[in-house]
Amino acid sequence: MLGTIILGLIAGWIAGLVMRGSGFGVIADIIIGLVGAVIGRWIFSFIGASPHGRIGYLAMSVVGAIVLVALVHALEALR
């Protein structure tokens, strides 16, 4: 459980850096990373890829978190 939270934090932080230059805060980064893992798993299964090990899971989570942050930015732009 702690490992998942740490990977979620790292994935959310990386996605925040990639998408807007800074993170959203520790709690938001963890949530973005964890939700990103779910989105990333869906994307990876859709294209027929599967992560291997912690680095693969982290990469999958980062991809999902970037997609999530992009969606959030798109929704904010519509407001």
All heavy atoms as a GROMACS GRO file, in nm:
protein
  569
    1MET      N    1   0.083  -0.119   0.000
    1MET     CA    2   0.000   0.000   0.000
    1MET      C    3   0.087   0.125   0.000
    1MET      O    4   0.062   0.217  -0.077
    1MET     CB    5  -0.091  -0.004   0.123
    1MET     CG    6  -0.172   0.118   0.142
    1MET     SD    7  -0.326   0.102   0.058
    1MET     CE    8  -0.418   0.226   0.138
    2LEU      N    9   0.188   0.127   0.085
    2LEU     CA   10   0.278   0.243   0.091
    2LEU      C   11   0.352   0.260  -0.041
    2LEU      O   12   0.370   0.372  -0.090
    2LEU     CB   13   0.376   0.228   0.207
    2LEU     CG   14   0.474   0.343   0.227
    2LEU    CD1   15   0.398   0.472   0.257
    2LEU    CD2   16   0.569   0.311   0.340
    3GLY      N   17   0.393   0.149  -0.102
    3GLY     CA   18   0.461   0.155  -0.231
    3GLY      C   19   0.373   0.213  -0.339
    3GLY      O   20   0.418   0.293  -0.422
    4THR      N   21   0.245   0.179  -0.338
    4THR     CA   22   0.151   0.233  -0.435
    4THR      C   23   0.134   0.383  -0.416
    4THR      O   24   0.130   0.459  -0.514
    4THR     CB   25   0.013   0.163  -0.421
    4THR    OG1   26   0.032   0.024  -0.444
    4THR    CG2   27  -0.087   0.218  -0.521
    5ILE      N   28   0.125   0.427  -0.292
    5ILE     CA   29   0.112   0.571  -0.265
    5ILE      C   30   0.237   0.646  -0.310
    5ILE      O   31   0.227   0.752  -0.371
    5ILE     CB   32   0.082   0.594  -0.116
    5ILE    CG1   33  -0.057   0.543  -0.084
    5ILE    CG2   34   0.094   0.742  -0.080
    5ILE    CD1   35  -0.091   0.543   0.063
    6ILE      N   36   0.354   0.588  -0.284
    6ILE     CA   37   0.478   0.653  -0.325
    6ILE      C   38   0.487   0.661  -0.477
    6ILE      O   39   0.521   0.765  -0.532
    6ILE     CB   40   0.600   0.579  -0.264
    6ILE    CG1   41   0.603   0.601  -0.113
    6ILE    CG2   42   0.730   0.628  -0.329
    6ILE    CD1   43   0.704   0.517  -0.040
    7LEU      N   44   0.452   0.551  -0.546
    7LEU     CA   45   0.452   0.554  -0.693
    7LEU      C   46   0.348   0.653  -0.745
    7LEU      O   47   0.373   0.724  -0.844
    7LEU     CB   48   0.426   0.416  -0.750
    7LEU     CG   49   0.545   0.321  -0.752
    7LEU    CD1   50   0.502   0.184  -0.804
    7LEU    CD2   51   0.659   0.375  -0.834
    8GLY      N   52   0.233   0.660  -0.680
    8GLY     CA   53   0.131   0.757  -0.718
    8GLY      C   54   0.180   0.900  -0.702
    8GLY      O   55   0.156   0.986  -0.787
    9LEU      N   56   0.248   0.927  -0.592
    9LEU     CA   57   0.304   1.060  -0.568
    9LEU      C   58   0.406   1.095  -0.676
    9LEU      O   59   0.401   1.205  -0.734
    9LEU     CB   60   0.370   1.066  -0.430
    9LEU     CG   61   0.448   1.193  -0.398
    9LEU    CD1   62   0.356   1.313  -0.398
    9LEU    CD2   63   0.518   1.181  -0.265
   10ILE      N   64   0.495   1.004  -0.706
   10ILE     CA   65   0.597   1.029  -0.808
   10ILE      C   66   0.533   1.048  -0.945
   10ILE      O   67   0.568   1.142  -1.017
   10ILE     CB   68   0.700   0.913  -0.810
   10ILE    CG1   69   0.779   0.911  -0.678
   10ILE    CG2   70   0.795   0.928  -0.928
   10ILE    CD1   71   0.862   0.787  -0.658
   11ALA      N   72   0.438   0.963  -0.979
   11ALA     CA   73   0.371   0.975  -1.110
   11ALA      C   74   0.296   1.107  -1.121
   11ALA      O   75   0.302   1.175  -1.224
   11ALA     CB   76   0.275   0.858  -1.132
   12GLY      N   77   0.224   1.145  -1.017
   12GLY     CA   78   0.151   1.272  -1.019
   12GLY      C   79   0.244   1.391  -1.026
   12GLY      O   80   0.218   1.489  -1.096
   13TRP      N   81   0.356   1.383  -0.954
   13TRP     CA   82   0.454   1.492  -0.955
   13TRP      C   83   0.516   1.506  -1.094
   13TRP      O   84   0.526   1.618  -1.146
   13TRP     CB   85   0.561   1.464  -0.850
   13TRP     CG   86   0.670   1.563  -0.847
   13TRP    CD1   87   0.664   1.693  -0.803
   13TRP    CD2   88   0.804   1.543  -0.891
   13TRP    NE1   89   0.786   1.752  -0.817
   13TRP    CE2   90   0.874   1.663  -0.870
   13TRP    CE3   91   0.872   1.434  -0.944
   13TRP    CZ2   92   1.008   1.678  -0.901
   13TRP    CZ3   93   1.006   1.449  -0.975
   13TRP    CH2   94   1.072   1.569  -0.954
   14ILE      N   95   0.554   1.395  -1.154
   14ILE     CA   96   0.612   1.398  -1.289
   14ILE      C   97   0.511   1.453  -1.389
   14ILE      O   98   0.545   1.538  -1.473
   14ILE     CB   99   0.662   1.259  -1.332
   14ILE    CG1  100   0.784   1.219  -1.248
   14ILE    CG2  101   0.698   1.257  -1.481
   14ILE    CD1  102   0.827   1.074  -1.266
   15ALA      N  103   0.387   1.407  -1.380
   15ALA     CA  104   0.283   1.458  -1.471
   15ALA      C  105   0.261   1.606  -1.453
   15ALA      O  106   0.245   1.680  -1.550
   15ALA     CB  107   0.152   1.383  -1.449
   16GLY      N  108   0.263   1.653  -1.329
   16GLY     CA  109   0.249   1.796  -1.302
   16GLY      C  110   0.363   1.876  -1.363
   16GLY      O  111   0.341   1.984  -1.419
   17LEU      N  112   0.484   1.824  -1.354
   17LEU     CA  113   0.599   1.893  -1.413
   17LEU      C  114   0.590   1.896  -1.565
   17LEU      O  115   0.618   1.998  -1.628
   17LEU     CB  116   0.729   1.825  -1.370
   17LEU     CG  117   0.769   1.840  -1.225
   17LEU    CD1  118   0.895   1.757  -1.198
   17LEU    CD2  119   0.793   1.985  -1.190
   18VAL      N  120   0.551   1.784  -1.623
   18VAL     CA  121   0.544   1.774  -1.769
   18VAL      C  122   0.433   1.864  -1.824
   18VAL      O  123   0.451   1.931  -1.925
   18VAL     CB  124   0.521   1.627  -1.812
   18VAL    CG1  125   0.486   1.618  -1.959
   18VAL    CG2  126   0.644   1.543  -1.781
   19MET      N  127   0.320   1.866  -1.757
   19MET     CA  128   0.203   1.934  -1.813
   19MET      C  129   0.190   2.081  -1.778
   19MET      O  130   0.130   2.155  -1.851
   19MET     CB  131   0.075   1.862  -1.768
   19MET     CG  132   0.062   1.724  -1.827
   19MET     SD  133   0.065   1.723  -2.006
   19MET     CE  134  -0.085   1.808  -2.045
   20ARG      N  135   0.244   2.125  -1.666
   20ARG     CA  136   0.225   2.266  -1.634
   20ARG      C  137   0.341   2.331  -1.564
   20ARG      O  138   0.332   2.445  -1.523
   20ARG     CB  139   0.095   2.287  -1.560
   20ARG     CG  140   0.098   2.257  -1.412
   20ARG     CD  141  -0.037   2.287  -1.352
   20ARG     NE  142  -0.032   2.404  -1.270
   20ARG     CZ  143  -0.064   2.407  -1.144
   20ARG    NH1  144  -0.102   2.299  -1.082
   20ARG    NH2  145  -0.058   2.518  -1.076
   21GLY      N  146   0.449   2.260  -1.541
   21GLY     CA  147   0.567   2.320  -1.482
   21GLY      C  148   0.579   2.302  -1.333
   21GLY      O  149   0.686   2.318  -1.278
   22SER      N  150   0.470   2.270  -1.263
   22SER     CA  151   0.478   2.243  -1.120
   22SER      C  152   0.365   2.149  -1.082
   22SER      O  153   0.267   2.136  -1.154
   22SER     CB  154   0.468   2.372  -1.039
   22SER     OG  155   0.342   2.432  -1.059
   23GLY      N  156   0.378   2.087  -0.967
   23GLY     CA  157   0.275   1.994  -0.923
   23GLY      C  158   0.153   2.066  -0.868
   23GLY      O  159   0.148   2.188  -0.860
   24PHE      N  160   0.054   1.988  -0.829
   24PHE     CA  161  -0.070   2.043  -0.774
   24PHE      C  162  -0.070   2.042  -0.621
   24PHE      O  163  -0.167   2.081  -0.561
   24PHE     CB  164  -0.189   1.960  -0.823
   24PHE     CG  165  -0.218   1.977  -0.969
   24PHE    CD1  166  -0.185   1.878  -1.059
   24PHE    CD2  167  -0.278   2.091  -1.016
   24PHE    CE1  168  -0.213   1.892  -1.194
   24PHE    CE2  169  -0.307   2.108  -1.150
   24PHE     CZ  170  -0.274   2.008  -1.238
   25GLY      N  171   0.035   1.995  -0.559
   25GLY     CA  172   0.039   1.975  -0.414
   25GLY      C  173   0.048   1.826  -0.387
   25GLY      O  174   0.011   1.744  -0.471
   26VAL      N  175   0.096   1.791  -0.270
   26VAL     CA  176   0.126   1.651  -0.239
   26VAL      C  177   0.000   1.563  -0.249
   26VAL      O  178   0.002   1.460  -0.317
   26VAL     CB  179   0.188   1.638  -0.098
   26VAL    CG1  180   0.206   1.494  -0.059
   26VAL    CG2  181   0.321   1.711  -0.093
   27ILE      N  182  -0.108   1.602  -0.185
   27ILE     CA  183  -0.228   1.519  -0.185
   27ILE      C  184  -0.286   1.507  -0.327
   27ILE      O  185  -0.320   1.398  -0.372
   27ILE     CB  186  -0.334   1.576  -0.088
   27ILE    CG1  187  -0.280   1.581   0.054
   27ILE    CG2  188  -0.462   1.494  -0.095
   27ILE    CD1  189  -0.239   1.447   0.112
   28ALA      N  190  -0.296   1.619  -0.397
   28ALA     CA  191  -0.348   1.617  -0.534
   28ALA      C  192  -0.258   1.534  -0.625
   28ALA      O  193  -0.308   1.461  -0.711
   28ALA     CB  194  -0.365   1.758  -0.588
   29ASP      N  195  -0.126   1.546  -0.608
   29ASP     CA  196  -0.034   1.467  -0.690
   29ASP      C  197  -0.052   1.317  -0.666
   29ASP      O  198  -0.046   1.237  -0.760
   29ASP     CB  199   0.112   1.506  -0.661
   29ASP     CG  200   0.151   1.637  -0.726
   29ASP    OD1  201   0.074   1.688  -0.810
   29ASP    OD2  202   0.259   1.689  -0.693
   30ILE      N  203  -0.074   1.278  -0.541
   30ILE     CA  204  -0.098   1.137  -0.510
   30ILE      C  205  -0.226   1.090  -0.577
   30ILE      O  206  -0.230   0.984  -0.641
   30ILE     CB  207  -0.104   1.112  -0.358
   30ILE    CG1  208   0.034   1.133  -0.296
   30ILE    CG2  209  -0.156   0.972  -0.326
   30ILE    CD1  210   0.034   1.132  -0.144
   31ILE      N  211  -0.332   1.169  -0.565
   31ILE     CA  212  -0.460   1.131  -0.625
   31ILE      C  213  -0.447   1.124  -0.776
   31ILE      O  214  -0.495   1.029  -0.839
   31ILE     CB  215  -0.571   1.230  -0.582
   31ILE    CG1  216  -0.597   1.214  -0.432
   31ILE    CG2  217  -0.698   1.207  -0.662
   31ILE    CD1  218  -0.683   1.322  -0.372
   32ILE      N  219  -0.382   1.223  -0.836
   32ILE     CA  220  -0.362   1.223  -0.982
   32ILE      C  221  -0.281   1.101  -1.023
   32ILE      O  222  -0.312   1.036  -1.123
   32ILE     CB  223  -0.293   1.353  -1.029
   32ILE    CG1  224  -0.392   1.469  -1.018
   32ILE    CG2  225  -0.240   1.340  -1.172
   32ILE    CD1  226  -0.328   1.605  -1.038
   33GLY      N  227  -0.177   1.068  -0.948
   33GLY     CA  228  -0.096   0.950  -0.980
   33GLY      C  229  -0.173   0.821  -0.969
   33GLY      O  230  -0.161   0.732  -1.053
   34LEU      N  231  -0.256   0.808  -0.864
   34LEU     CA  232  -0.334   0.685  -0.846
   34LEU      C  233  -0.443   0.672  -0.952
   34LEU      O  234  -0.461   0.564  -1.009
   34LEU     CB  235  -0.395   0.682  -0.706
   34LEU     CG  236  -0.295   0.671  -0.591
   34LEU    CD1  237  -0.367   0.682  -0.457
   34LEU    CD2  238  -0.215   0.544  -0.599
   35VAL      N  239  -0.514   0.780  -0.980
   35VAL     CA  240  -0.615   0.776  -1.086
   35VAL      C  241  -0.546   0.757  -1.221
   35VAL      O  242  -0.595   0.686  -1.308
   35VAL     CB  243  -0.702   0.903  -1.084
   35VAL    CG1  244  -0.796   0.908  -1.202
   35VAL    CG2  245  -0.780   0.911  -0.953
   36GLY      N  246  -0.429   0.820  -1.237
   36GLY     CA  247  -0.351   0.803  -1.359
   36GLY      C  248  -0.310   0.659  -1.382
   36GLY      O  249  -0.304   0.612  -1.495
   37ALA      N  250  -0.284   0.586  -1.273
   37ALA     CA  251  -0.249   0.444  -1.286
   37ALA      C  252  -0.366   0.366  -1.346
   37ALA      O  253  -0.346   0.279  -1.431
   37ALA     CB  254  -0.210   0.387  -1.151
   38VAL      N  255  -0.486   0.398  -1.303
   38VAL     CA  256  -0.604   0.331  -1.357
   38VAL      C  257  -0.621   0.366  -1.505
   38VAL      O  258  -0.643   0.278  -1.590
   38VAL     CB  259  -0.731   0.370  -1.277
   38VAL    CG1  260  -0.856   0.315  -1.342
   38VAL    CG2  261  -0.718   0.322  -1.133
   39ILE      N  262  -0.610   0.494  -1.537
   39ILE     CA  263  -0.621   0.538  -1.676
   39ILE      C  264  -0.509   0.477  -1.760
   39ILE      O  265  -0.532   0.429  -1.871
   39ILE     CB  266  -0.620   0.692  -1.686
   39ILE    CG1  267  -0.746   0.749  -1.618
   39ILE    CG2  268  -0.611   0.738  -1.830
   39ILE    CD1  269  -0.742   0.898  -1.600
   40GLY      N  270  -0.387   0.478  -1.706
   40GLY     CA  271  -0.273   0.420  -1.778
   40GLY      C  272  -0.290   0.272  -1.803
   40GLY      O  273  -0.258   0.222  -1.911
   41ARG      N  274  -0.344   0.200  -1.705
   41ARG     CA  275  -0.367   0.055  -1.722
   41ARG      C  276  -0.468   0.032  -1.834
   41ARG      O  277  -0.452  -0.056  -1.916
   41ARG     CB  278  -0.415  -0.009  -1.593
   41ARG     CG  279  -0.432  -0.159  -1.606
   41ARG     CD  280  -0.459  -0.227  -1.474
   41ARG     NE  281  -0.355  -0.207  -1.377
   41ARG     CZ  282  -0.245  -0.283  -1.365
   41ARG    NH1  283  -0.225  -0.382  -1.449
   41ARG    NH2  284  -0.156  -0.259  -1.271
   42TRP      N  285  -0.572   0.116  -1.838
   42TRP     CA  286  -0.672   0.104  -1.945
   42TRP      C  287  -0.609   0.132  -2.081
   42TRP      O  288  -0.631   0.057  -2.176
   42TRP     CB  289  -0.788   0.200  -1.918
   42TRP     CG  290  -0.895   0.189  -2.022
   42TRP    CD1  291  -0.992   0.095  -2.030
   42TRP    CD2  292  -0.911   0.273  -2.136
   42TRP    NE1  293  -1.069   0.116  -2.141
   42TRP    CE2  294  -1.021   0.225  -2.208
   42TRP    CE3  295  -0.843   0.385  -2.184
   42TRP    CZ2  296  -1.065   0.285  -2.325
   42TRP    CZ3  297  -0.887   0.445  -2.300
   42TRP    CH2  298  -0.996   0.395  -2.370
   43ILE      N  299  -0.528   0.238  -2.090
   43ILE     CA  300  -0.462   0.273  -2.216
   43ILE      C  301  -0.367   0.162  -2.259
   43ILE      O  302  -0.367   0.121  -2.375
   43ILE     CB  303  -0.386   0.408  -2.204
   43ILE    CG1  304  -0.486   0.523  -2.189
   43ILE    CG2  305  -0.296   0.432  -2.324
   43ILE    CD1  306  -0.421   0.656  -2.151
   44PHE      N  307  -0.287   0.113  -2.165
   44PHE     CA  308  -0.189   0.009  -2.198
   44PHE      C  309  -0.258  -0.120  -2.242
   44PHE      O  310  -0.214  -0.186  -2.334
   44PHE     CB  311  -0.097  -0.017  -2.080
   44PHE     CG  312   0.023   0.074  -2.074
   44PHE    CD1  313   0.012   0.210  -2.095
   44PHE    CD2  314   0.149   0.022  -2.047
   44PHE    CE1  315   0.122   0.293  -2.089
   44PHE    CE2  316   0.260   0.104  -2.041
   44PHE     CZ  317   0.247   0.240  -2.062
   45SER      N  318  -0.369  -0.157  -2.174
   45SER     CA  319  -0.440  -0.278  -2.214
   45SER      C  320  -0.507  -0.260  -2.350
   45SER      O  321  -0.516  -0.354  -2.428
   45SER     CB  322  -0.542  -0.321  -2.109
   45SER     OG  323  -0.647  -0.228  -2.103
   46PHE      N  324  -0.553  -0.139  -2.380
   46PHE     CA  325  -0.615  -0.110  -2.509
   46PHE      C  326  -0.516  -0.128  -2.624
   46PHE      O  327  -0.553  -0.179  -2.729
   46PHE     CB  328  -0.671   0.033  -2.509
   46PHE     CG  329  -0.744   0.069  -2.635
   46PHE    CD1  330  -0.872   0.020  -2.658
   46PHE    CD2  331  -0.686   0.152  -2.728
   46PHE    CE1  332  -0.940   0.054  -2.774
   46PHE    CE2  333  -0.753   0.186  -2.844
   46PHE     CZ  334  -0.880   0.137  -2.868
   47ILE      N  335  -0.389  -0.088  -2.601
   47ILE     CA  336  -0.290  -0.102  -2.708
   47ILE      C  337  -0.215  -0.235  -2.700
   47ILE      O  338  -0.128  -0.262  -2.782
   47ILE     CB  339  -0.190   0.016  -2.709
   47ILE    CG1  340  -0.109   0.022  -2.579
   47ILE    CG2  341  -0.260   0.147  -2.734
   47ILE    CD1  342   0.003   0.124  -2.579
   48GLY      N  343  -0.248  -0.316  -2.601
   48GLY     CA  344  -0.188  -0.449  -2.591
   48GLY      C  345  -0.053  -0.453  -2.522
   48GLY      O  346   0.021  -0.549  -2.537
   49ALA      N  347  -0.020  -0.350  -2.444
   49ALA     CA  348   0.107  -0.347  -2.372
   49ALA      C  349   0.082  -0.376  -2.225
   49ALA      O  350  -0.027  -0.354  -2.173
   49ALA     CB  351   0.172  -0.210  -2.388
   50SER      N  352   0.183  -0.426  -2.157
   50SER     CA  353   0.171  -0.447  -2.013
   50SER      C  354   0.302  -0.407  -1.946
   50SER      O  355   0.411  -0.438  -1.996
   50SER     CB  356   0.137  -0.593  -1.982
   50SER     OG  357   0.240  -0.678  -2.025
   51PRO      N  358   0.293  -0.336  -1.834
   51PRO     CA  359   0.414  -0.292  -1.765
   51PRO      C  360   0.481  -0.408  -1.693
   51PRO      O  361   0.415  -0.504  -1.654
   51PRO     CB  362   0.362  -0.188  -1.666
   51PRO     CG  363   0.223  -0.231  -1.637
   51PRO     CD  364   0.173  -0.291  -1.766
   52HIS      N  365   0.612  -0.398  -1.677
   52HIS     CA  366   0.687  -0.499  -1.604
   52HIS      C  367   0.769  -0.429  -1.496
   52HIS      O  368   0.846  -0.338  -1.524
   52HIS     CB  369   0.781  -0.577  -1.697
   52HIS     CG  370   0.708  -0.655  -1.801
   52HIS    ND1  371   0.639  -0.770  -1.772
   52HIS    CD2  372   0.689  -0.633  -1.932
   52HIS    CE1  373   0.583  -0.817  -1.882
   52HIS    NE2  374   0.612  -0.734  -1.982
   53GLY      N  375   0.749  -0.469  -1.372
   53GLY     CA  376   0.824  -0.414  -1.261
   53GLY      C  377   0.777  -0.276  -1.221
   53GLY      O  378   0.684  -0.220  -1.276
   54ARG      N  379   0.844  -0.222  -1.122
   54ARG     CA  380   0.805  -0.092  -1.068
   54ARG      C  381   0.828   0.022  -1.168
   54ARG      O  382   0.747   0.114  -1.174
   54ARG     CB  383   0.882  -0.063  -0.939
   54ARG     CG  384   0.841  -0.154  -0.826
   54ARG     CD  385   0.864  -0.088  -0.694
   54ARG     NE  386   0.840  -0.178  -0.585
   54ARG     CZ  387   0.723  -0.193  -0.526
   54ARG    NH1  388   0.620  -0.125  -0.570
   54ARG    NH2  389   0.708  -0.276  -0.426
   55ILE      N  390   0.933   0.014  -1.246
   55ILE     CA  391   0.959   0.119  -1.345
   55ILE      C  392   0.851   0.118  -1.453
   55ILE      O  393   0.802   0.223  -1.493
   55ILE     CB  394   1.100   0.104  -1.407
   55ILE    CG1  395   1.208   0.115  -1.300
   55ILE    CG2  396   1.122   0.205  -1.518
   55ILE    CD1  397   1.213   0.247  -1.228
   56GLY      N  398   0.812   0.001  -1.497
   56GLY     CA  399   0.705  -0.010  -1.596
   56GLY      C  400   0.573   0.040  -1.541
   56GLY      O  401   0.498   0.110  -1.610
   57TYR      N  402   0.543   0.006  -1.415
   57TYR     CA  403   0.420   0.052  -1.353
   57TYR      C  404   0.424   0.204  -1.336
   57TYR      O  405   0.324   0.272  -1.357
   57TYR     CB  406   0.402  -0.016  -1.218
   57TYR     CG  407   0.273   0.019  -1.149
   57TYR    CD1  408   0.152  -0.035  -1.193
   57TYR    CD2  409   0.270   0.106  -1.042
   57TYR    CE1  410   0.033  -0.003  -1.132
   57TYR    CE2  411   0.152   0.140  -0.980
   57TYR     CZ  412   0.032   0.084  -1.025
   57TYR     OH  413  -0.085   0.119  -0.965
   58LEU      N  414   0.541   0.258  -1.300
   58LEU     CA  415   0.556   0.403  -1.288
   58LEU      C  416   0.534   0.471  -1.422
   58LEU      O  417   0.464   0.572  -1.431
   58LEU     CB  418   0.694   0.438  -1.231
   58LEU     CG  419   0.725   0.587  -1.218
   58LEU    CD1  420   0.628   0.654  -1.122
   58LEU    CD2  421   0.868   0.607  -1.172
   59ALA      N  422   0.593   0.416  -1.528
   59ALA     CA  423   0.575   0.474  -1.661
   59ALA      C  424   0.428   0.470  -1.702
   59ALA      O  425   0.376   0.569  -1.755
   59ALA     CB  426   0.660   0.398  -1.763
   60MET      N  427   0.360   0.360  -1.675
   60MET     CA  428   0.219   0.350  -1.707
   60MET      C  429   0.138   0.453  -1.627
   60MET      O  430   0.050   0.519  -1.682
   60MET     CB  431   0.169   0.209  -1.673
   60MET     CG  432   0.021   0.189  -1.700
   60MET     SD  433  -0.039   0.031  -1.637
   60MET     CE  434  -0.029   0.058  -1.461
   61SER      N  435   0.171   0.470  -1.501
   61SER     CA  436   0.101   0.567  -1.417
   61SER      C  437   0.125   0.709  -1.464
   61SER      O  438   0.034   0.792  -1.464
   61SER     CB  439   0.146   0.553  -1.272
   61SER     OG  440   0.114   0.426  -1.222
   62VAL      N  441   0.248   0.738  -1.506
   62VAL     CA  442   0.280   0.873  -1.555
   62VAL      C  443   0.202   0.902  -1.683
   62VAL      O  444   0.146   1.011  -1.699
   62VAL     CB  445   0.432   0.889  -1.577
   62VAL    CG1  446   0.464   1.016  -1.653
   62VAL    CG2  447   0.505   0.888  -1.443
   63VAL      N  448   0.196   0.806  -1.774
   63VAL     CA  449   0.119   0.825  -1.897
   63VAL      C  450  -0.027   0.854  -1.864
   63VAL      O  451  -0.087   0.949  -1.916
   63VAL     CB  452   0.132   0.703  -1.991
   63VAL    CG1  453   0.030   0.708  -2.103
   63VAL    CG2  454   0.273   0.692  -2.046
   64GLY      N  455  -0.084   0.775  -1.777
   64GLY     CA  456  -0.223   0.796  -1.737
   64GLY      C  457  -0.244   0.929  -1.667
   64GLY      O  458  -0.343   0.998  -1.690
   65ALA      N  459  -0.150   0.967  -1.580
   65ALA     CA  460  -0.160   1.094  -1.509
   65ALA      C  461  -0.148   1.212  -1.605
   65ALA      O  462  -0.218   1.312  -1.589
   65ALA     CB  463  -0.054   1.102  -1.400
   66ILE      N  464  -0.064   1.201  -1.705
   66ILE     CA  465  -0.051   1.308  -1.805
   66ILE      C  466  -0.182   1.322  -1.882
   66ILE      O  467  -0.229   1.434  -1.907
   66ILE     CB  468   0.068   1.281  -1.899
   66ILE    CG1  469   0.199   1.305  -1.824
   66ILE    CG2  470   0.060   1.369  -2.025
   66ILE    CD1  471   0.322   1.264  -1.900
   67VAL      N  472  -0.243   1.211  -1.918
   67VAL     CA  473  -0.372   1.216  -1.986
   67VAL      C  474  -0.476   1.282  -1.895
   67VAL      O  475  -0.554   1.368  -1.939
   67VAL     CB  476  -0.418   1.074  -2.029
   67VAL    CG1  477  -0.563   1.074  -2.074
   67VAL    CG2  478  -0.327   1.020  -2.138
   68LEU      N  479  -0.477   1.246  -1.767
   68LEU     CA  480  -0.571   1.305  -1.672
   68LEU      C  481  -0.549   1.455  -1.658
   68LEU      O  482  -0.645   1.533  -1.662
   68LEU     CB  483  -0.558   1.236  -1.536
   68LEU     CG  484  -0.647   1.289  -1.424
   68LEU    CD1  485  -0.794   1.275  -1.461
   68LEU    CD2  486  -0.616   1.218  -1.295
   69VAL      N  487  -0.424   1.497  -1.643
   69VAL     CA  488  -0.395   1.640  -1.630
   69VAL      C  489  -0.434   1.715  -1.758
   69VAL      O  490  -0.488   1.825  -1.752
   69VAL     CB  491  -0.246   1.663  -1.595
   69VAL    CG1  492  -0.208   1.810  -1.604
   69VAL    CG2  493  -0.215   1.608  -1.456
   70ALA      N  494  -0.411   1.655  -1.873
   70ALA     CA  495  -0.451   1.717  -2.000
   70ALA      C  496  -0.602   1.735  -2.006
   70ALA      O  497  -0.651   1.839  -2.050
   70ALA     CB  498  -0.402   1.635  -2.118
   71LEU      N  499  -0.676   1.635  -1.960
   71LEU     CA  500  -0.822   1.645  -1.957
   71LEU      C  501  -0.868   1.756  -1.861
   71LEU      O  502  -0.960   1.832  -1.893
   71LEU     CB  503  -0.885   1.513  -1.917
   71LEU     CG  504  -0.880   1.401  -2.020
   71LEU    CD1  505  -0.929   1.270  -1.960
   71LEU    CD2  506  -0.962   1.437  -2.142
   72VAL      N  507  -0.804   1.765  -1.745
   72VAL     CA  508  -0.838   1.869  -1.648
   72VAL      C  509  -0.811   2.007  -1.708
   72VAL      O  510  -0.894   2.098  -1.697
   72VAL     CB  511  -0.761   1.850  -1.516
   72VAL    CG1  512  -0.774   1.971  -1.426
   72VAL    CG2  513  -0.811   1.725  -1.446
   73HIS      N  514  -0.697   2.024  -1.775
   73HIS     CA  515  -0.665   2.152  -1.838
   73HIS      C  516  -0.765   2.185  -1.948
   73HIS      O  517  -0.804   2.302  -1.965
   73HIS     CB  518  -0.523   2.152  -1.893
   73HIS     CG  519  -0.419   2.167  -1.788
   73HIS    ND1  520  -0.397   2.283  -1.719
   73HIS    CD2  521  -0.329   2.077  -1.739
   73HIS    CE1  522  -0.298   2.266  -1.633
   73HIS    NE2  523  -0.256   2.142  -1.642
   74ALA      N  524  -0.807   2.085  -2.024
   74ALA     CA  525  -0.905   2.108  -2.131
   74ALA      C  526  -1.039   2.152  -2.073
   74ALA      O  527  -1.104   2.242  -2.126
   74ALA     CB  528  -0.922   1.982  -2.216
   75LEU      N  529  -1.079   2.088  -1.963
   75LEU     CA  530  -1.204   2.126  -1.899
   75LEU      C  531  -1.196   2.267  -1.838
   75LEU      O  532  -1.293   2.343  -1.843
   75LEU     CB  533  -1.243   2.025  -1.791
   75LEU     CG  534  -1.285   1.888  -1.842
   75LEU    CD1  535  -1.309   1.792  -1.726
   75LEU    CD2  536  -1.411   1.899  -1.927
   76GLU      N  537  -1.080   2.302  -1.782
   76GLU     CA  538  -1.062   2.437  -1.728
   76GLU      C  539  -1.066   2.540  -1.839
   76GLU      O  540  -1.115   2.651  -1.818
   76GLU     CB  541  -0.929   2.447  -1.652
   76GLU     CG  542  -0.929   2.379  -1.519
   76GLU     CD  543  -0.795   2.388  -1.449
   76GLU    OE1  544  -0.695   2.429  -1.512
   76GLU    OE2  545  -0.789   2.355  -1.330
   77ALA      N  546  -1.016   2.506  -1.955
   77ALA     CA  547  -1.015   2.600  -2.067
   77ALA      C  548  -1.157   2.626  -2.118
   77ALA      O  549  -1.185   2.735  -2.170
   77ALA     CB  550  -0.929   2.547  -2.182
   78LEU      N  551  -1.246   2.530  -2.102
   78LEU     CA  552  -1.383   2.546  -2.145
   78LEU      C  553  -1.464   2.635  -2.051
   78LEU      O  554  -1.566   2.689  -2.090
   78LEU     CB  555  -1.453   2.410  -2.156
   78LEU     CG  556  -1.403   2.318  -2.268
   78LEU    CD1  557  -1.473   2.185  -2.257
   78LEU    CD2  558  -1.426   2.382  -2.404
   79ARG      N  559  -1.416   2.649  -1.927
   79ARG     CA  560  -1.487   2.729  -1.828
   79ARG      C  561  -1.478   2.872  -1.853
   79ARG      O  562  -1.436   2.953  -1.899
   79ARG     CB  563  -1.429   2.705  -1.690
   79ARG     CG  564  -1.516   2.623  -1.606
   79ARG     CD  565  -1.463   2.595  -1.470
   79ARG     NE  566  -1.361   2.683  -1.421
   79ARG     CZ  567  -1.323   2.686  -1.296
   79ARG    NH1  568  -1.379   2.608  -1.211
   79ARG    NH2  569  -1.229   2.765  -1.255
   0.00000   0.00000   0.00000
